[in-house]
Amino acid sequence: MSDAQKKTVLKLEGVVRQFGRGHTQLQVLKGANLTLSMGEIVALVGPSGSGKSTLLQIAGLLEHADGGEVYISGEAASKLGDDRRTELRRKHLGFVYQYHHLLPEFSAMENIAIPQIIAGLSKTVAKERAMQLLNTLHLSARASHRPAELSGGEQQRVAIGRALANAPDLLLADEPTGNLDPETADEVFNMLLKLTRQAGLTALIATHNPDLAARMDRIVRVEDGHLVEV
């Protein structure tokens, strides 16, 4: 399939975001534009404070923009109510953060199964898919372990499994290996790339690591509130 024929999974059109009031306003995004097609893996780079996390929050419908539009699989989201935005997130989006944010009282398997149960799958089916993902992540032997019993790299692999549990169209990741040592970071990122490509997902991944960014399909940089292709 040619690029022209590929489905647009995420489109940001003139996105504006500012913080503060009156004369102390800080305009972080000044009309950001971005289009991601099905199957693309795109690196989002830029210095700390440039607006990468803000852009991901807006793209993930976790934060409202002050202007512009966000399209998720073709649907304009800026004027939607909370219920529909939640539905779009559940159906189309997966999230991986720098810190794993796993539920501490639940096992690795349960952390991956719970989003599926919330989405309407039976407990049996959700647990089966959770175990399949853990096996793919080389964590089947750790399925019954709680997050505190897992290493940092293992915790983040579970977080990746949770993000992929509901088969999203778009994966949004904010410094997913930022808390890991270089060797573990490379291992986790390899797994993230492998699973994303195998599933044919679109991904937007914020990173400070130029080596990781270079392994993605293309790179966009946040510069003075705009997105620039590198």
C-alpha positions as CSV (number, residue, x, y, z in Angstrom):
1,M,0.0,0.0,0.0
2,S,1.4,3.4,-1.0
3,D,1.7,6.2,1.5
4,A,-1.1,8.1,-0.2
5,Q,-3.4,5.1,0.4
6,K,-2.5,4.6,4.0
7,K,-5.1,5.5,6.7
8,T,-4.4,8.6,8.7
9,V,-4.4,7.6,12.3
10,L,-3.4,10.9,14.0
11,K,-3.6,14.4,12.6
12,L,-2.8,17.6,14.6
13,E,-3.9,20.7,12.8
14,G,-2.8,24.1,14.1
15,V,-2.6,22.9,17.7
16,V,-2.1,25.7,20.2
17,R,-1.5,25.3,24.0
18,Q,-0.6,28.0,26.5
19,F,-0.3,28.2,30.3
20,G,-0.6,31.0,32.8
21,R,-2.7,34.1,32.8
22,G,-2.5,37.7,31.5
23,H,1.0,38.9,30.9
24,T,2.6,35.7,32.3
25,Q,1.2,33.5,29.6
26,L,3.6,31.0,28.1
27,Q,2.7,29.7,24.7
28,V,4.1,26.2,24.5
29,L,2.5,25.1,21.2
30,K,2.0,27.8,18.5
31,G,0.1,26.0,15.8
32,A,1.7,22.5,15.7
33,N,0.8,20.3,12.6
34,L,1.5,16.6,12.3
35,T,0.1,13.7,10.3
36,L,0.8,10.1,11.2
37,S,-0.2,7.3,8.8
38,M,-1.0,3.7,9.6
39,G,2.1,1.7,10.5
40,E,4.5,4.7,10.9
41,I,6.8,4.9,13.9
42,V,7.8,8.5,14.5
43,A,10.3,10.0,17.0
44,L,9.4,13.2,18.8
45,V,12.4,15.1,19.9
46,G,13.3,18.5,21.4
47,P,14.9,19.9,24.6
48,S,13.2,19.6,28.0
49,G,10.4,22.1,28.3
50,S,9.9,22.3,24.6
51,G,6.4,20.9,24.8
52,K,6.8,17.2,23.9
53,S,4.8,15.9,26.8
54,T,2.1,18.5,26.3
55,L,1.8,17.5,22.7
56,L,1.5,13.8,23.6
57,Q,-1.1,14.6,26.3
58,I,-3.2,16.6,23.7
59,A,-2.7,13.9,21.0
60,G,-3.9,11.3,23.6
61,L,-7.0,13.4,24.4
62,L,-5.8,13.6,28.0
63,E,-5.6,17.4,27.8
64,H,-7.5,20.0,25.7
65,A,-5.7,22.3,23.3
66,D,-6.5,26.0,23.4
67,G,-6.8,26.1,19.6
68,G,-6.6,23.8,16.6
69,E,-7.9,20.4,16.1
70,V,-6.9,16.8,16.9
71,Y,-8.2,14.0,14.6
72,I,-8.1,10.4,15.9
73,S,-8.7,8.0,13.0
74,G,-10.5,10.7,11.1
75,E,-12.7,12.0,14.0
76,A,-12.3,15.5,15.2
77,A,-12.0,15.4,19.0
78,S,-11.7,19.0,20.3
79,K,-15.4,19.6,20.8
80,L,-16.3,16.1,22.0
81,G,-17.6,15.5,25.5
82,D,-15.6,13.5,28.0
83,D,-17.5,10.3,27.5
84,R,-16.7,10.2,23.7
85,R,-13.1,11.2,24.3
86,T,-12.8,8.4,26.8
87,E,-14.3,6.0,24.3
88,L,-11.8,7.1,21.6
89,R,-8.9,6.6,24.0
90,R,-10.1,3.2,25.0
91,K,-10.7,2.1,21.4
92,H,-7.8,3.7,19.5
93,L,-5.0,4.7,21.9
94,G,-2.3,3.0,24.0
95,F,0.0,4.9,26.4
96,V,3.5,4.2,27.7
97,Y,5.1,6.6,30.2
98,Q,8.6,7.1,31.5
99,Y,7.4,5.6,34.8
100,H,5.4,2.4,34.4
101,H,2.4,3.4,36.6
102,L,1.4,-0.2,37.1
103,L,-1.2,-1.0,39.8
104,P,0.9,-2.1,42.7
105,E,-1.6,-4.5,44.3
106,F,-2.1,-6.5,41.1
107,S,0.1,-9.0,39.3
108,A,1.8,-8.5,36.0
109,M,-0.9,-10.6,34.3
110,E,-3.7,-8.7,36.0
111,N,-2.2,-5.3,35.1
112,I,-2.5,-6.3,31.4
113,A,-5.9,-8.0,31.8
114,I,-7.7,-5.2,33.6
115,P,-7.9,-2.7,30.6
116,Q,-9.4,-5.5,28.5
117,I,-12.0,-6.2,31.2
118,I,-12.9,-2.5,31.4
119,A,-13.2,-2.5,27.6
120,G,-15.8,-5.3,27.8
121,L,-13.9,-8.6,27.4
122,S,-14.6,-11.5,29.7
123,K,-12.1,-12.2,32.4
124,T,-11.2,-15.5,30.7
125,V,-10.4,-14.0,27.4
126,A,-8.6,-11.0,29.0
127,K,-6.4,-13.3,31.0
128,E,-5.6,-15.4,28.0
129,R,-4.5,-12.4,25.9
130,A,-2.5,-11.0,28.9
131,M,-0.6,-14.3,29.1
132,Q,0.0,-14.2,25.3
133,L,1.5,-10.7,25.6
134,L,3.6,-11.7,28.6
135,N,4.9,-14.6,26.7
136,T,5.8,-12.4,23.7
137,L,7.5,-10.0,26.2
138,H,9.5,-12.9,27.7
139,L,7.7,-12.5,31.0
140,S,5.5,-15.5,31.3
141,A,7.4,-16.8,34.3
142,R,6.7,-13.5,36.1
143,A,3.0,-13.4,35.4
144,S,2.0,-13.8,39.1
145,H,4.6,-11.2,40.4
146,R,3.5,-7.8,41.5
147,P,5.3,-4.7,40.3
148,A,7.5,-4.4,43.4
149,E,8.8,-7.9,42.7
150,L,9.9,-7.0,39.1
151,S,13.0,-5.2,37.9
152,G,12.7,-1.8,36.2
153,G,13.0,-3.3,32.8
154,E,10.4,-5.9,33.6
155,Q,8.0,-3.3,34.9
156,Q,8.3,-1.3,31.7
157,R,7.7,-4.4,29.6
158,V,4.5,-5.1,31.5
159,A,3.5,-1.4,30.9
160,I,4.1,-2.0,27.1
161,G,1.9,-5.1,27.3
162,R,-0.8,-3.1,29.0
163,A,-0.6,-0.4,26.4
164,L,-1.1,-3.0,23.6
165,A,-3.7,-5.0,25.4
166,N,-6.7,-3.5,23.6
167,A,-5.0,-3.6,20.2
168,P,-4.9,0.2,19.7
169,D,-4.3,1.9,16.4
170,L,-1.9,4.5,17.9
171,L,0.7,4.1,20.6
172,L,1.9,7.2,22.4
173,A,5.1,6.9,24.4
174,D,6.7,9.6,26.6
175,E,10.4,8.7,27.2
176,P,9.5,5.0,27.6
177,T,13.1,4.1,28.5
178,G,14.1,7.3,30.3
179,N,14.4,5.6,33.7
180,L,16.4,2.6,32.6
181,D,20.1,1.9,32.3
182,P,21.5,1.9,28.7
183,E,21.5,-1.8,28.3
184,T,18.0,-2.4,29.7
185,A,16.8,0.6,27.8
186,D,18.0,-0.9,24.5
187,E,16.4,-4.2,25.3
188,V,13.0,-2.6,26.2
189,F,13.1,-0.4,23.2
190,N,13.9,-3.3,20.8
191,M,10.9,-5.1,22.2
192,L,8.7,-2.0,21.9
193,L,9.7,-1.6,18.2
194,K,9.3,-5.3,17.4
195,L,5.8,-5.5,18.9
196,T,4.7,-2.2,17.3
197,R,5.9,-3.3,13.9
198,Q,4.4,-6.8,14.2
199,A,1.0,-5.3,15.1
200,G,1.2,-2.7,12.3
201,L,0.6,0.1,14.8
202,T,1.3,3.7,14.4
203,A,3.5,5.2,17.2
204,L,4.6,8.6,18.3
205,I,7.5,8.2,20.8
206,A,9.1,11.1,22.6
207,T,12.8,10.5,23.4
208,H,16.0,12.4,24.3
209,N,18.1,9.5,22.9
210,P,19.3,10.3,19.4
211,D,20.3,6.6,18.8
212,L,16.7,5.5,19.6
213,A,15.2,8.3,17.5
214,A,17.4,7.3,14.5
215,R,15.9,3.8,14.5
216,M,12.4,5.1,13.9
217,D,10.8,5.8,10.5
218,R,11.2,9.6,10.8
219,I,11.9,12.3,13.3
220,V,10.0,15.5,14.1
221,R,11.4,18.1,16.4
222,V,9.5,20.6,18.6
223,E,11.0,24.0,17.8
224,D,9.5,27.3,19.1
225,G,6.1,25.7,19.5
226,H,6.0,24.2,16.0
227,L,6.8,20.7,14.7
228,V,9.7,20.5,12.2
229,E,10.6,17.4,10.2
230,V,14.3,16.5,10.8
